[in-house]
Amino acid sequence: MSWLSTLKVALNALRVNKLRSMLTMLGIIIGVAAVITMIAVGGGAQARVEEQIKSLGANVMIVLPGSTTSSGIRLGAGAAQTLTEDDARAIGTELDEVISAPLLRGSGQLVAGNMNWSTQIYGATPEYFDVREWKLLAGRNFEPNELSGAAKVAIIGQTTARQLFGEAITPEEVLDQSIRVRRVPMRIIGVLDRKGQSSQGQDQDDVLFVPLATARNRLFGAPQGRLRRVSTIMIKVADGADMKQAEERIRELLRQRHRRQAGADDDFTIRNLTEMLQAREASSRVLSMLLAAVASVSLLVGGIGIMNIMLVSVTERTREIGLRMAVGARGRDILMQFLIEAVTLSLIGGLIGVALGLLGSYAIGNFAGWPTEMQPAAIVLAVGFAATVGVFFGFYPARKASRLLPIDALRYE
């Protein structure tokens, strides 16, 4: 009996029993749809973390001021202003594998024409944009004479630019516009590329940068200006360098500069932001694998359903099997027929499951607001696994049918 004839007989048997075939496929459909949806959800979460790592910048650490004690009460991190611009310069000079950037943080009202907007204002140096891997969409960075002379120039984020100048204006048109920053007139010299949300959900593009000396002397009027205090020091470690070793060297250098005695607590805090986000990425990867494993149980249940139905089918069609053998069909023809039926059920169920999985992923992404990312490899894996389930669980019923004796099968009631 030819392969084509065997295929036609198998497909005809499935067509005759449409309801039974559909119920048999149901487990595979649910399993494949669940696997694809769960992998898409896990992939979306993982991609979101990777995007946050990218927006943060690679190999980034942040140094924060330490705590202080007042009337016996220990205040939180950042309560004491212990970091200086000279600390940042020493880190960048004495450690070859790092770039350091001091940052002075504040907030204030911006005014442009008849529009105003309250935003975060940062005093920074050009190194900050290198640390964050933050490119300029238009314009230029701060120049040395602007940094030393506390020039009235600013670099603006896209959200802030949009709030001050409207949606229609282009980044090039924003350049050389005059704005008032906390009542101090400033000229915009650069527009930053889009960064998106931070890991805490904050809009990183809602920001304005001015030279560090400008922020200290003209905007914030910090009484500690003579000490050149800064709010934060951002640090980027070179690719391939050991982050832990760099962190220890930075800690040792700052303790030495701040004259901390052996056994005394640090008056600063070092946070490895990349490590934190990578830990979240690993967690989301494990979560997606767990979700896929749970969903795969549905495929296993679907496979058992196929085996049960095929066993029932063998019992119901015993006389038909005997008749086919009596007219010349061989055992391997019967085996192939039932295997084809099982694999066909699995593949059709798998394809329907793929369609439902894609629809479910789309619905979750658009209506539930959960990030999803469809992976072609997941679709191929799910369909391939469905076919494997059909072969694995269909083999025993097919083998049982192929071993029936024609005379016994014809006598079966």
C-alpha positions as CSV (number, residue, x, y, z in Angstrom):
1,M,0.0,0.0,0.0
2,S,1.5,3.4,-1.0
3,W,2.2,6.3,1.3
4,L,-0.3,8.4,-0.5
5,S,-3.1,5.8,-0.1
6,T,-2.2,5.4,3.6
7,L,-2.4,9.2,4.1
8,K,-5.8,9.4,2.3
9,V,-7.2,6.7,4.5
10,A,-5.9,8.3,7.7
11,L,-7.3,11.8,6.8
12,N,-10.6,10.3,5.7
13,A,-10.9,8.6,9.1
14,L,-10.3,11.9,10.9
15,R,-12.8,13.7,8.7
16,V,-15.5,11.1,9.4
17,N,-15.1,11.6,13.2
18,K,-14.9,15.4,13.2
19,L,-16.1,15.9,16.8
20,R,-13.8,13.3,18.2
21,S,-10.9,14.7,16.3
22,M,-11.6,18.2,17.6
23,L,-11.8,17.1,21.2
24,T,-8.6,15.1,20.8
25,M,-6.8,18.2,19.5
26,L,-8.1,20.4,22.3
27,G,-5.3,19.5,24.7
28,I,-2.7,20.3,22.1
29,I,-4.4,23.5,21.1
30,I,-4.5,24.8,24.7
31,G,-0.9,23.6,25.4
32,V,0.7,25.2,22.4
33,A,-1.3,28.5,22.9
34,A,-0.2,28.6,26.5
35,V,3.4,27.9,25.7
36,I,3.6,30.6,23.1
37,T,1.7,33.2,25.2
38,M,3.9,32.5,28.3
39,I,7.1,32.7,26.4
40,A,6.0,35.9,24.8
41,V,5.2,37.4,28.2
42,G,8.5,36.2,29.6
43,G,10.4,37.5,26.6
44,G,8.7,40.9,26.9
45,A,9.7,41.2,30.5
46,Q,13.3,40.2,29.7
47,A,13.4,42.6,26.8
48,R,12.1,45.4,29.1
49,V,15.0,44.8,31.5
50,E,17.5,44.7,28.7
51,E,16.1,48.0,27.5
52,Q,16.5,49.5,31.0
53,I,20.1,48.2,31.1
54,K,20.8,49.8,27.7
55,S,19.2,53.2,28.8
56,L,21.3,53.2,32.0
57,G,24.5,52.5,30.2
58,A,26.8,49.5,30.4
59,N,28.9,48.8,33.5
60,V,27.6,51.7,35.5
61,M,28.1,52.4,39.2
62,I,26.8,55.3,41.2
63,V,28.4,56.8,44.4
64,L,26.0,58.4,46.8
65,P,26.7,60.5,49.9
66,G,26.6,58.7,53.2
67,S,24.4,59.1,56.2
68,T,24.8,61.4,59.3
69,T,23.8,61.3,62.9
70,S,21.9,64.1,64.5
71,S,21.0,64.1,68.3
72,G,21.6,60.4,68.3
73,I,19.3,59.7,65.3
74,R,20.9,58.2,62.2
75,L,19.5,59.7,59.1
76,G,19.3,57.9,55.8
77,A,21.8,57.6,52.9
78,G,22.4,61.0,51.2
79,A,21.7,63.0,54.4
80,A,25.3,64.0,54.7
81,Q,27.0,65.9,51.8
82,T,30.3,64.0,51.7
83,L,31.2,63.9,48.0
84,T,33.0,66.6,46.1
85,E,33.9,67.3,42.6
86,D,37.6,66.6,43.5
87,D,36.5,63.1,44.5
88,A,35.1,62.5,41.1
89,R,38.3,63.9,39.4
90,A,40.5,61.7,41.6
91,I,38.5,58.6,40.7
92,G,38.8,59.3,37.0
93,T,42.5,60.2,37.2
94,E,43.9,57.4,39.5
95,L,41.8,54.5,38.2
96,D,42.6,53.9,34.5
97,E,39.6,51.6,33.8
98,V,36.9,54.1,34.8
99,I,35.2,57.3,33.7
100,S,33.7,59.4,36.5
101,A,31.2,62.2,36.3
102,P,30.1,64.5,39.2
103,L,26.5,65.5,39.3
104,L,24.6,68.2,41.2
105,R,20.9,67.6,41.4
106,G,18.0,70.0,41.9
107,S,14.7,71.0,40.5
108,G,13.0,74.2,39.3
109,Q,10.7,76.0,37.0
110,L,11.5,76.6,33.4
111,V,9.9,79.4,31.3
112,A,10.0,79.7,27.5
113,G,7.8,82.5,26.2
114,N,4.3,81.9,27.6
115,M,5.0,78.3,28.5
116,N,6.4,77.0,31.7
117,W,7.4,73.5,33.1
118,S,8.8,72.2,36.3
119,T,11.5,69.6,35.9
120,Q,14.7,68.1,37.2
121,I,17.8,70.2,36.8
122,Y,21.3,68.7,36.8
123,G,24.7,70.3,36.9
124,A,27.0,68.0,35.0
125,T,30.1,67.7,32.9
126,P,30.5,66.2,29.4
127,E,31.8,62.9,31.0
128,Y,28.3,62.3,32.3
129,F,26.9,61.7,28.8
130,D,29.7,59.3,28.1
131,V,29.0,57.4,31.3
132,R,25.3,57.1,30.4
133,E,26.0,56.6,26.7
134,W,23.5,59.4,26.0
135,K,23.9,60.8,22.6
136,L,22.9,64.3,21.4
137,L,20.1,64.4,18.8
138,A,21.1,68.0,17.9
139,G,23.6,70.6,19.0
140,R,26.8,70.1,21.0
141,N,28.1,69.3,24.5
142,F,29.5,71.7,27.0
143,E,32.9,73.3,26.2
144,P,35.8,73.7,28.7
145,N,35.3,77.5,28.9
146,E,31.6,77.1,29.6
147,L,32.4,74.7,32.4
148,S,35.0,76.9,34.0
149,G,33.1,80.2,33.5
150,A,29.7,79.0,34.7
151,A,28.2,79.9,31.3
152,K,24.4,80.3,30.9
153,V,23.9,77.4,28.5
154,A,21.8,74.2,28.8
155,I,21.2,70.8,27.2
156,I,17.5,69.8,27.2
157,G,15.7,66.5,27.2
158,Q,13.0,65.7,24.7
159,T,10.1,65.6,27.1
160,T,11.1,69.0,28.5
161,A,11.6,70.5,25.0
162,R,8.1,69.2,24.0
163,Q,6.5,70.8,27.1
164,L,8.2,74.1,26.5
165,F,8.0,74.4,22.7
166,G,5.2,72.1,21.6
167,E,5.1,68.9,19.6
168,A,5.7,70.4,16.2
169,I,9.1,71.9,16.8
170,T,12.1,70.0,15.6
171,P,15.3,69.4,17.7
172,E,17.2,71.7,15.4
173,E,14.6,74.5,15.9
174,V,15.0,74.1,19.7
175,L,18.7,75.1,19.4
176,D,19.6,78.6,20.4
177,Q,16.2,79.2,22.0
178,S,16.2,81.3,25.2
179,I,14.6,80.0,28.3
180,R,14.6,81.1,32.0
181,V,15.8,78.5,34.5
182,R,14.8,79.5,38.0
183,R,14.7,83.1,36.7
184,V,18.2,82.8,35.2
185,P,18.3,83.3,31.4
186,M,19.8,80.3,29.5
187,R,20.5,79.4,25.9
188,I,19.9,75.9,24.7
189,I,22.9,74.4,22.9
190,G,21.9,70.7,22.7
191,V,18.9,68.4,22.6
192,L,19.4,64.9,23.9
193,D,18.3,61.7,22.2
194,R,15.4,59.8,23.8
195,K,16.1,57.6,26.8
196,G,12.6,56.5,27.9
197,Q,11.6,55.3,31.3
198,S,14.0,54.3,34.0
199,S,13.7,51.1,36.0
200,Q,11.7,53.0,38.6
201,G,9.3,54.2,35.9
202,Q,10.6,57.8,35.8
203,D,10.7,59.7,32.5
204,Q,14.5,60.2,31.9
205,D,13.8,62.7,29.1
206,D,12.1,65.1,31.4
207,V,15.4,66.8,32.4
208,L,17.6,69.8,31.8
209,F,21.4,69.9,32.1
210,V,23.6,72.9,32.8
211,P,27.4,73.1,33.5
212,L,28.3,72.0,37.0
213,A,29.6,75.4,38.0
214,T,26.5,77.1,36.6
215,A,24.2,74.9,38.7
216,R,26.4,75.5,41.8
217,N,26.9,79.3,41.5
218,R,23.9,80.6,39.6
219,L,21.0,78.2,40.2
220,F,21.1,76.4,43.5
221,G,23.3,78.9,45.4
222,A,24.6,76.1,47.5
223,P,26.3,77.3,50.7
224,Q,28.8,74.5,50.3
225,G,30.0,75.9,47.0
226,R,33.5,76.6,48.3
227,L,33.8,72.9,49.1
228,R,32.6,71.9,45.6
229,R,30.0,69.4,47.0
230,V,28.1,67.2,44.5
231,S,25.0,65.1,44.9
232,T,26.2,62.0,43.0
233,I,29.2,60.6,41.2
234,M,28.4,58.5,38.2
235,I,31.1,55.9,37.2
236,K,31.5,53.8,34.0
237,V,33.8,50.8,34.1
238,A,35.6,49.9,30.9
239,D,34.3,46.8,29.0
240,G,36.2,43.7,30.2
241,A,37.2,45.2,33.5
242,D,36.2,43.5,36.8
243,M,33.3,45.4,38.2
244,K,33.9,44.1,41.8
245,Q,37.5,44.9,41.7
246,A,36.8,48.4,40.4
247,E,34.2,48.9,43.1
248,E,36.7,47.9,45.8
249,R,39.4,50.2,44.4
250,I,36.9,53.1,44.3
251,R,35.9,52.4,47.9
252,E,39.5,52.3,49.1
253,L,40.3,55.6,47.3
254,L,37.3,57.4,48.8
255,R,38.0,56.1,52.3
256,Q,41.6,57.4,51.9
257,R,40.5,60.8,50.7
258,H,37.8,61.1,53.4
259,R,40.3,60.0,56.1
260,R,38.2,57.1,57.3
261,Q,39.9,55.1,60.0
262,A,40.1,51.3,59.9
263,G,36.8,49.9,61.2
264,A,34.9,53.1,60.7
265,D,31.8,53.0,58.4
266,D,31.9,54.5,54.9
267,D,30.5,58.0,54.6
268,F,29.3,57.1,51.1
269,T,27.4,54.3,49.3
270,I,28.4,52.6,46.1
271,R,25.7,51.0,44.1
272,N,26.3,48.7,41.1
273,L,23.3,49.5,39.0
274,T,24.2,47.1,36.2
275,E,24.4,44.2,38.6
276,M,21.0,45.0,40.0
277,L,19.4,45.1,36.6
278,Q,21.2,42.0,35.5
279,A,19.9,40.2,38.5
280,R,16.4,41.3,37.5
281,E,17.1,40.0,34.0
282,A,18.1,36.6,35.4
283,S,15.0,36.5,37.5
284,S,12.7,37.3,34.5
285,R,14.5,34.6,32.5
286,V,13.9,32.1,35.2
287,L,10.3,33.2,35.4
288,S,9.7,32.8,31.7
289,M,11.3,29.4,31.8
290,L,9.0,28.4,34.7
291,L,5.9,29.7,32.9
292,A,6.9,27.8,29.7
293,A,7.4,24.6,31.8
294,V,4.0,24.9,33.5
295,A,2.4,25.5,30.1
296,S,4.2,22.5,28.7
297,V,2.3,20.3,31.1
298,S,-0.8,21.1,29.0
299,L,1.0,19.6,26.0
300,L,1.7,16.4,28.0
301,V,-1.9,16.2,29.0
302,G,-2.9,16.7,25.4
303,G,-0.6,13.9,24.3
304,I,-2.2,11.5,26.9
305,G,-5.6,12.5,25.5
306,I,-4.4,11.6,22.0
307,M,-3.2,8.2,23.2
308,N,-6.5,7.5,24.9
309,I,-8.6,8.5,21.9
310,M,-6.4,6.5,19.6
311,L,-6.7,3.4,21.8
312,V,-10.5,3.8,21.7
313,S,-10.3,4.2,17.9
314,V,-8.3,1.0,17.6
315,T,-10.9,-0.9,19.6
316,E,-13.8,0.6,17.6
317,R,-12.1,-0.1,14.2
318,T,-10.9,-3.6,14.9
319,R,-13.1,-5.2,12.2
320,E,-12.0,-2.5,9.7
321,I,-8.4,-3.3,10.5
322,G,-9.0,-7.0,10.0
323,L,-10.8,-6.4,6.7
324,R,-7.9,-4.2,5.4
325,M,-5.4,-6.9,6.4
326,A,-7.5,-9.5,4.7
327,V,-7.3,-7.7,1.4
328,G,-3.6,-7.2,1.5
329,A,-2.7,-4.4,3.9
330,R,0.5,-5.1,5.9
331,G,1.2,-4.4,9.5
332,R,3.4,-1.5,8.7
333,D,0.6,0.0,6.6
334,I,-1.7,-0.1,9.7
335,L,1.0,1.3,11.9
336,M,1.7,4.1,9.5
337,Q,-2.0,4.9,9.2
338,F,-2.6,5.4,12.9
339,L,0.7,7.3,13.3
340,I,-0.3,9.6,10.5
341,E,-3.7,10.2,12.3
342,A,-1.9,11.0,15.6
343,V,0.7,13.3,14.0
344,T,-2.0,15.1,11.9
345,L,-4.1,15.7,15.0
346,S,-1.1,17.1,16.8
347,L,0.1,19.3,13.9
348,I,-3.4,20.7,13.2
349,G,-3.9,21.3,17.0
350,G,-0.4,22.9,17.1
351,L,-1.2,25.3,14.2
352,I,-4.5,26.3,15.8
353,G,-2.7,26.7,19.1
354,V,-0.1,29.0,17.4
355,A,-2.8,31.2,16.1
356,L,-4.5,31.4,19.5
357,G,-1.1,32.0,21.2
358,L,-0.4,34.9,18.9
359,L,-3.8,36.4,19.5
360,G,-3.4,35.9,23.2
361,S,0.0,37.6,23.2
362,Y,-1.4,40.5,21.2
363,A,-4.4,40.9,23.6
364,I,-2.1,40.9,26.7
365,G,0.2,43.4,25.1
366,N,-2.5,45.8,24.0
367,F,-5.3,45.5,26.5
368,A,-3.5,44.5,29.7
369,G,-0.5,46.7,29.1
370,W,2.0,43.9,29.7
371,P,5.1,43.9,27.5
372,T,5.3,40.9,25.2
373,E,7.8,39.9,22.6
374,M,7.1,37.1,20.2
375,Q,10.0,34.8,19.5
376,P,9.9,32.8,16.2
377,A,12.0,30.0,17.9
378,A,9.2,29.6,20.4
379,I,6.7,29.0,17.6
380,V,8.9,26.4,15.9
381,L,9.6,24.7,19.2
382,A,5.9,24.5,20.2
383,V,4.8,23.1,16.8
384,G,7.8,20.7,16.8
385,F,7.0,19.5,20.3
386,A,3.3,19.0,19.3
387,A,4.4,16.8,16.4
388,T,6.7,14.9,18.7
389,V,3.9,14.4,21.2
390,G,1.8,12.9,18.3
391,V,4.5,10.4,17.4
392,F,5.3,9.5,21.0
393,F,1.7,9.0,22.2
394,G,0.4,7.7,19.0
395,F,3.0,5.0,18.6
396,Y,1.6,2.5,21.2
397,P,-2.0,2.5,19.8
398,A,-0.6,2.3,16.2
399,R,1.7,-0.6,17.2
400,K,-1.2,-2.4,18.9
401,A,-3.4,-2.0,15.8
402,S,-0.6,-3.3,13.5
403,R,-0.2,-6.5,15.5
404,L,-3.8,-7.6,15.3
405,L,-4.3,-10.9,13.5
406,P,-6.7,-10.6,10.6
407,I,-8.9,-13.6,11.6
408,D,-9.2,-12.3,15.2
409,A,-10.0,-8.8,14.0
410,L,-12.7,-10.0,11.7
411,R,-14.3,-12.0,14.5
412,Y,-14.2,-9.1,16.9
413,E,-17.7,-7.9,18.1
